[in-house]
């Protein structure tokens, strides 16, 4: 046997050996709908006090820090049973 034919036989044998190794790898598992739905957070349900205080803040045209402060005080007083006190304007 010549050197060229020996190299050809070794190359063909190595292809057969590596072909079976690649053929036995497992396919990756597909994602199911159950895993994708648990990643999303459900929206929070707002209390009646929170919604009412938001409406009042909207009516007063409050935004930013003033709105946050007003809603915080409003919700505290609404849960305590008292009527919300009007917020003093800072200007």
N, C-alpha and C positions, 0 to 999 in steps of 0.2 A: 504494500500500500504506500502511496506517495503521501507527502506532507499535506498537500491540498485536499486529498480525499479524507484524510484523518481529521482535518479541521472542519470539513463539511459534516462529517458524522458527529463530531462533538457539538457543533452548532445546532444541528437538528435534534439531537438528544436533549440539549439544554432547553430548547423551545418546548419540547413535549413535557419536560419536568416542570417548567414554570407555568405552563398553560393550565395544568391541573390545580396548581396553588391559587391562581387567580379565579378559577371557576368556582371555588368553594367559599368565596367570601359572601357574607349575608348582605342582603339589600337593606338600606336604612328604613326604619319604621316610618310610616306616614303619620302626619299629625291628624288627630281626630278633632271633631268639633268640641268635645268636652274640655280639651286643654285650652282651646282658644277662648272659650266663653268664661273660664275661670280667671283669665288674666285681666279681664276688664272689670273695673269697679262699678258697682251699682250706684246710681245717684242717690244722694241722701234725701230723705223726705223731710221737709221743713215743717216745723210746728205751726199751729195757728197763730201763736204769738209772734213768731218770726215773720210770717207772711204779712200780718197786720202792721208790724213795725216797718217793714219794707215799703208798704203802701204809704204810710205816713211820711217816711223819708223821701219817697218819690214826690209826694204832694208838696213838700217843703223845698224840693230841688237840691237836696244835700248830695254831696259827692265826696269821695276820698275819706280822709280822716274824720271829718265832721259827721259823715254818714255812719261810719263804723262806730263812733262814740255814741251817737244818737241811738242807733239800733241796740247797742249793748245795754244802755241805760233803760231803754224802752222794754226790752225783753226781761230785764231783771224786775222792773216794776210790774210788768204784765203777769209774770209768774208769781209775784208776791201778792197779787190781787188788787193792787192799787192802780189808779189811772196814771199813765205816763206824764211826767211833768214836762212842760215845754222847754226846749233847749235854748239857752241864751246865745244870741248871735255874737260871735267874736269878730269885730272889725275895727 
